[in-house]
Amino acid sequence: MNAGPKIAVVGATGYAGRELAHLLVRHPSIDRAVFFLREGRDGERRANCLTDLYPELRGRGEAPCRTFSVEAVAESGAEAAFLAMPHEISAEVAPSLVDAGLRVIDLSGAFRFRDPETYAEWYRLPPAPAALLGDAVYGLPEVYGAEVKRARVVANPGCYPTAVILGLKPLVDAGWIDRGRGIVCDAKSGVSGAGKQPKPETHFVEVNENFRAYGLFTHRHTPEITGHLGLAPEDVIFTTHLLPIERGILATLYVWLGEPREAAEIESLYRAFYAGRPLVRIWPAGALPEVRHVAHTNFCDIGFALDRDARRLVIVSCLDNLGKGAAGQAVQNMNAMFGLAEVEGLL
């Protein structure tokens, strides 16, 4: 028997929940996670075991599935619960789970903003209780690792913000960007980033052999990016696109530098900033990552190109939206919360 934490997963029928299940059943420090399904959409599956949902896990994922209630999770002996549910459901059940003594890692957007008004404005839904919003830690381990270790509630970041923040953070903190000339974040995602719930615009016929922009100036991940980079809204143009692929994000980030820099200088800045962070891979100057390099992994790959004027810089940040952008990062946060190796169960 492993001596790691006892884990509950609430909601496992979405794409992020499925990825989380695959990661947890092979995590060396998790003896067995218990999966709880909500009545309604989840309960309709009548799954008694994880393999009823995902037959590909037979022989390695015989974890039980139970009907969700706060009491049932508490009685399971779980020390922490992953919430892979819609924002409004997470906002409703997380406080009760915390009151029952569990630590919570929420994969929705319910706890990503401390200000309730920001959540209400961008998500158009009632915010979670203000006290718990103020207590939640933004779960980007490369930036907030110390806080994640102590957190009762971890708000797993959005997939787009993870790519953009990791791509820009070293430059922003060093003060190298000329903010007055603006920052353009041009990001593309695979269709799984839109979630499993059917939508007309994500049907096969709409996506296949197509490429489109959406959410211009209204995308709900915008305040995550500006808030955690310490940028003003007018500093950034954030545009998202839907790729006709299953998974992956490629964010192309355009900035002007305040003064000329050498490519070696920029590469050294990134390598120093992410030193000791094995899940961020910095590419050599001039080499650029692609979606296929990070698909089905928990890596964020970052490369860049510097123009001959030494002031125009393009950064390319790539990750798997279901891995480092969702479930993989959630497991990375769990590892930090329970003193496990950062990469455990992820490589």
N, C-alpha and C positions, 0 to 999 in steps of 0.2 A: 504494500500500500504506500502511495506517495504521501508526503507530509505537507503538501501545498495547501492553499486555501480551498474551502468548499464554495462552489460557485453555482449560482442560479442564472438562467437565461430566460427572460420574459419576452416572448415573441421570437419565433425562429422561421417564419414562413416567408419573410421578405428576402431580398437579395443580400442585404447586410447580415441578416440573421442566419442565412444559409452559410455565408462565408465564416461567420463566427462559429457556427457548429463545426465546420471542417477544421478550424484552427484548434478549438478546444478539445476535440476528441483525440488529437495527437499531441497535445501539450504535455510535456513530461512531468510537470508538477501538479497537474489536475487529475486526480484519480477518476472522478466521474462528475460531470456537470449534470444538473437536473434542468430540464427544459419545461417551461410553463407556457401553455397556449391559452389565449383569451377565448372566451365563449364568443360565438359569432363567426367572423371570418376564419380565425384560427381553429376554433372548436369544430367547424364544419369538416375539418380534415379527419376528425376522430382518430388521431394518432396516439397510440399507446407507447410508442418507442420512436426515437429519432429516425430510425431506418424506415419507418412507415412514411415519413416525409421525404427522406433522401435515401433511396435504395442503394446508392453508390457507397454508402457508409457501412454496409453490411460486413460484419467481421471485424470492424474497428470502431463502430459508433453506436453500440447498443444502449444508448442512454435513455432513461425513461422520460416520457412526456406526461405532464399532469395539467389539470385545469388550473388556471391562474386564480389566486386570491392572495392578498397580503399575508393572511394567516398561513396559507399553505407554503409560501416561500419561507416565512419565519420558522415554521415547524420542520422544514427540510434541513435545518442546521446550516444553511448557507451563510457565509460571511460577507459576500458581495453579490450584487445582482447586476447583470447587463440588461439594459432596457433597449430592445430593438423594435420600437413601436412608433406610431405617429406622435407628433409633437404634443398634441393636446392630451393624449393618454399618458405619456410620460410625465407631463406636468401634474396630472391628477394623482398618479400612484407613487411617484418618487418620495414625496414627503412621508407617506405612511411607511414605506420601506425603511427610510432613514430613522423614523421614530421606533421601528421594530429592531433597530440596532445594526442594520446592514449598511454597507458602503455601496454606492450606486455609481455605475458607469453608464451614462445615457448617450445613445447613439443618435438621438434626435436633436433638434435645435432648441429644445425647451429651456435649457439652462445656459445657453451660450452668451447671454447678455445680462449684465448686472442691473441694468436699467429696465424696469418693466415696460416703460413707454417705447423703448427701442424695439422690443419684441412685439408689442402690440402693433406698432407702425409697419414693421417689415413682414411679419408673419400673418397679420390680420386675425390673430387668435388671442384669447385671454392669456395673459402671462402666468407663469408659475408663481407660487407665493414669494413675496419680495425677500423674506428672510432667507429662504433657501437659494434664491438667485444670488444674493450677496455672499453666500457661503460656498457656492460652486466654483470649481477651478477649471479653467479652460485647458483641455487635455492635449496640449501640444508639448510632448516631453522634451523636445530639443530646446524649448523656450521656457517652459514652466515646470521643469522636472522636479525641483525641490518642493513646489507646492502640491504637485500631483501625489507625491509620496504620502502626504499628510491628509489628503482630501477625504471628506465624507461623500461628496458628490463631484464627479468629474463629468464635464460637458465635452463630449468628444467633438472635435472641430468638424466643420464641413469639409468635403473633399476639395472643392475649389480653393477655399481659404488656406488649407494645408499646403497646397502647391504654391500658391502665391506668396504666403507669408514666409515659408522656408526659402523661397527664391529671392525675396527682397530684404529679409531681416538683416543680414550682415551689412548690406550697403546703407540701410536706414540707420542702424545703430551707429555706424561709423561716421554718419553725416556726410557721405560722399555724393548723395543725389541732389541735383538742382531741382528742388520741388517746384519752383516757379515755372519751369518748363513743362510740368505735368508728367505723370506716370501712366502708361497704358498697359493694362493687363488684358491680354487677348487669350482667352482660355477655351479649350475644347474638351468635351467629355463623351465617353461612351454612353449608350442608352440606359444601361443599368443605373446610372446616376440619377435618373428620373424616378426611380422606385418601381416597385412591381405592380402597383395599382394601375390598371389600364387607363390610358388617355388617348384621345384621337391622334394627337401629334406624335405618339410613340409607337403606333401600329407599324408593322413591318413595311407596308406599302408606302407609308409616309417617310420612313427613315431610310429604307434601302435606296442606294444610289442617289442620296440627297445629302445636303449639308446646309445648315441654316443657323442664323443667329437668333437669340431669344433673350428676353428679360433685360433689354437695354435700359440702363439707369434705374431699374426696379428690382434687380435680383437680390433676394434676401440674404445672400452671403456678403453683400457689399459692406455692411457695417462691421462684420467680423474682420474683414481685411483692413479697413481703415482704423478700426479701434485697436487691434493688436499690433499694428505697425506704427501707431501714433501719428497717423496722417489725417489731414483734414479731408472731408468729402470732395472738395473741389480740387484736391491734388491728384485724384485718381479717376481714370475712366476704366471701368471693369465691364468687359463684354464676354458673354458666354455663347458657345456654339454646341450644337448636337452633332456628333460624329456617327456615321453608320457602322459602328463597331459595338461589341458587347461591353467592354470595360476599358478603362484607362483615361487619364487626363494628361493633356499637354498644354502648359501655360507658357505663352511667349510674352515676356515682360520687357517693355521698352522704357529706358530711362536716359536722361542726360546727366552726366557727372558735373559736379561743381567746378572741378579743375581736371586737367588731363591726368590720366593714370596709365601705367604700363599694365599689359595683360598679366604679367607675372605677379604684379602687386595685387590685382583683383583676385587671382587664383589663391594667393597666399591668405588674403582676407577670409575667403570662404573656407579654406582648409583649417585655418585657426579657429574660426567661429564654430565649426562643427567637429572639431577634434574630439575624439572619444565618443562620438555619436555614430555608431556603426550603421544605422539605417538611413543615413543621408550620405550619398555617394557624389563626390565632386569630380567632375570630368576635367581633363586637361584643357587649358585655354584653346578655344577654337573648335573643340569637339562638342557635339550636341547630342543629347540623349533622345531616344524615340520611345513611343508607347510600348512597343514590343520588348524593350529592355526591362520594363518594370511590371509588365502584366503578370498577375498571379504571384506577386511578391509584396513585401512590406517596405520596399525601398522608395525613397525619393531621390531621383537622379537630377543633378543640376549642372548645366553647362552654360557657356556664354561665348559671345563674339563681340569684339571691340573694334569700332571703326578706326580708320587711319587717323582721324582727327583726335583720337584718344579720349573723346568725351561722349560719344554716342555708344551706348552699351545695350545689347540685347541678351537677356537671360532666358534660358529654356529650362523649365522645371517640370519633370514628368513623374507621375505616380499612378498606381492602380487605385481607382476610386473606391473599390470594395476592400482593398488591402490597407495601405497607408492612409487612404481617404476615409476609412470607416472601420471595419472589423479588426483589421490588423493593428491599427492604432489603438483601438479599444483594448486589445490584448496587451499591447505595449504599455498602456496605462495601468492595467491590472498588475503586470509584472512589477512596475515601479511601486504601486501601492502596497505590495506584499513582499518587497525586498528581494524579488527574483531578478535574475539577469535580464537586461533589457531585451535581448534578442531571443529569450527562451520561448520555444514553440513557434518561432517566426522564421527560422532559417532552415 
